Amino acid sequence: DILSEEFSGYLDSKDPLSEFRSQFHIPLADLSNKESDKQALYFCGNSLGLQPKSTESIVCQELEVWKTCGVRGHFAGGHAHGRNWADADMLGAQEHADIVGAEKMEVVAMNGLTSNLHFMLAAFYQPSAVRFKIMCEKKAFPSDQYAFQSHLKFRGYDITTALIELSP
C-alpha cells in the first residue's frame, strides 16, 4: 500500500539524500507543547528553508573577519577562512552550472527574489493594450507585491484591475 506509513518508511530508508537531514535544525511540530520532541514536517524550502547547523558558526566567522580585517576581507589573502567577499559571486557557480547544464562562467546567483522580479519586469514586461495584466500568487511577500505594483503604476495601469492574484 503506497499510502501506508510502512511504505513511507521503506522509501525513507532508500533515500540517498537522507544522510543530509542531520545537518539541519528541524523545528518542533507543536511549539506550544514543551513536552513533545516531535519534529515538524517542513515544506517551506522556497523562502525560508531549514537552517543548516553550520550557519551560526559561519556567520560568526564572517563577523569576526569583518571585525578584525575590515575591508581586507574582500580580497584574497585578507579573509581568514579563504572566502574573500569580492569572489562571493563565484561561490557555488559550478554547482549551479551543473544543475542547469551550463558552463561555470555562464551562471551567476545574485540578489534576492524581489530584486530579480524587478529586473525581469524591467527587461521583459512589454504590456500592450490587450495584454498588460500581471498574474501572481495571492499574499506573496509584500516586497514582491510592491515590485509588481510599481511596474504597473509606472506604466499607468490601475493595480486593482491589472494585478491578478491567485490562490489555491
C-alpha positions as CSV (number, residue, x, y, z in Angstrom):
1,D,0.0,0.0,0.0
2,I,1.8,3.1,-1.2
3,L,-0.2,5.3,1.2
4,S,0.9,3.4,4.3
5,E,3.3,4.5,6.9
6,E,5.3,1.3,6.3
7,F,5.8,2.1,2.7
8,S,6.8,5.7,3.5
9,G,9.4,4.3,6.0
10,Y,10.7,2.0,3.3
11,L,11.1,4.8,0.8
12,D,12.9,6.9,3.5
13,S,15.3,4.0,4.2
14,K,16.2,4.0,0.5
15,D,16.5,7.8,0.1
16,P,20.1,8.7,-0.9
17,L,19.7,12.2,0.5
18,S,18.6,11.1,3.9
19,E,22.1,11.5,5.3
20,F,21.7,15.3,4.9
21,R,18.8,15.5,7.3
22,S,21.0,15.6,10.4
23,Q,22.7,18.7,9.0
24,F,19.7,20.9,9.6
25,H,17.8,22.3,12.6
26,I,14.2,21.0,12.4
27,P,11.6,22.9,14.4
28,L,9.2,21.1,16.7
29,A,5.8,20.2,15.3
30,D,4.0,21.9,18.3
31,L,5.8,24.9,19.7
32,S,3.2,25.3,22.4
33,N,3.9,21.8,23.8
34,K,7.2,21.9,25.6
35,E,6.8,18.2,26.5
36,S,6.9,17.0,22.9
37,D,10.0,16.4,20.8
38,K,8.1,15.5,17.6
39,Q,9.7,17.3,14.7
40,A,7.7,19.3,12.2
41,L,7.1,18.2,8.7
42,Y,8.7,21.1,6.9
43,F,7.8,22.0,3.4
44,C,8.8,25.7,3.2
45,G,12.1,25.4,1.3
46,N,11.3,28.1,-1.3
47,S,11.5,31.1,1.0
48,L,12.9,30.1,4.4
49,G,14.1,26.6,4.4
50,L,15.5,24.7,7.3
51,Q,18.6,26.3,8.9
52,P,21.8,24.4,8.3
53,K,23.5,23.6,11.6
54,S,26.7,25.2,10.2
55,T,25.0,28.6,9.6
56,E,25.7,30.1,13.1
57,S,29.4,29.3,13.1
58,I,29.9,30.6,9.5
59,V,28.0,33.8,10.2
60,C,30.1,34.3,13.4
61,Q,33.3,33.7,11.3
62,E,32.3,36.3,8.8
63,L,31.6,38.8,11.6
64,E,35.0,38.1,13.1
65,V,36.7,38.7,9.7
66,W,34.8,41.9,9.3
67,K,35.7,43.0,12.8
68,T,39.4,42.1,12.6
69,C,40.2,42.6,8.9
70,G,37.7,45.3,7.8
71,V,37.7,45.9,4.0
72,R,40.6,43.4,3.6
73,G,38.0,40.7,3.9
74,H,37.1,41.4,0.3
75,F,40.5,40.3,-1.1
76,A,42.4,37.1,-1.5
77,G,44.7,36.7,1.5
78,G,42.7,39.0,3.6
79,H,40.0,36.6,4.6
80,A,41.0,34.3,7.4
81,H,38.8,31.4,6.0
82,G,39.6,31.9,2.3
83,R,36.1,33.2,1.4
84,N,37.1,36.6,0.2
85,W,34.0,38.6,-0.4
86,A,35.0,40.0,-3.8
87,D,34.6,36.5,-5.2
88,A,31.4,35.7,-3.5
89,D,29.5,35.6,-6.8
90,M,31.5,32.6,-7.8
91,L,30.7,30.5,-4.7
92,G,28.5,27.6,-5.9
93,A,28.9,28.6,-9.5
94,Q,29.9,25.1,-10.6
95,E,27.0,23.5,-8.7
96,H,24.6,26.0,-10.3
97,A,26.0,25.3,-13.7
98,D,25.7,21.5,-13.2
99,I,22.0,21.9,-12.3
100,V,21.1,23.9,-15.5
101,G,23.6,22.2,-17.8
102,A,25.8,25.3,-18.4
103,E,29.4,26.2,-18.0
104,K,30.6,27.7,-14.7
105,M,31.2,31.1,-16.4
106,E,27.6,31.2,-17.8
107,V,25.8,31.3,-14.5
108,V,25.5,33.6,-11.5
109,A,23.4,33.6,-8.4
110,M,22.6,37.1,-7.4
111,N,20.3,39.3,-5.4
112,G,17.0,38.2,-3.9
113,L,13.7,37.3,-5.4
114,T,12.2,40.8,-5.3
115,S,15.3,42.4,-6.9
116,N,15.2,39.7,-9.6
117,L,11.5,40.3,-10.2
118,H,12.2,44.0,-10.7
119,F,15.0,43.2,-13.2
120,M,12.9,40.6,-15.1
121,L,9.9,43.0,-15.3
122,A,12.1,45.9,-16.5
123,A,13.7,43.7,-19.2
124,F,10.7,41.5,-20.3
125,Y,7.4,43.1,-19.3
126,Q,6.2,44.6,-22.6
127,P,2.5,45.4,-22.0
128,S,0.1,46.1,-24.8
129,A,-3.5,47.4,-24.9
130,V,-4.8,43.9,-24.6
131,R,-2.0,42.1,-22.8
132,F,-1.0,44.1,-19.7
133,K,-2.1,42.1,-16.7
134,I,0.4,40.5,-14.2
135,M,-0.6,37.3,-12.5
136,C,0.9,36.3,-9.2
137,E,0.3,34.4,-6.0
138,K,-2.1,35.9,-3.6
139,K,-0.4,37.1,-0.4
140,A,3.1,37.0,-2.0
141,F,5.8,38.7,0.0
142,P,5.0,42.3,0.4
143,S,8.2,43.4,-1.4
144,D,7.2,41.1,-4.3
145,Q,3.8,42.8,-4.4
146,Y,5.4,46.2,-4.5
147,A,7.6,45.1,-7.4
148,F,4.5,44.1,-9.4
149,Q,2.6,47.2,-8.4
150,S,5.4,49.6,-9.1
151,H,5.8,48.3,-12.7
152,L,2.1,48.6,-13.3
153,K,1.8,52.1,-11.8
154,F,4.9,53.2,-13.7
155,R,3.2,52.3,-16.9
156,G,-0.1,53.9,-15.9
157,Y,-2.2,50.8,-15.1
158,D,-4.7,50.5,-12.3
159,I,-3.4,47.8,-10.0
160,T,-6.9,46.8,-8.9
161,T,-7.6,45.6,-12.4
162,A,-4.1,44.8,-13.8
163,L,-2.8,42.7,-10.9
164,I,-4.4,39.3,-10.8
165,E,-3.7,37.4,-7.5
166,L,-4.4,33.7,-7.4
167,S,-4.6,31.3,-4.5
168,P,-5.2,27.6,-4.3
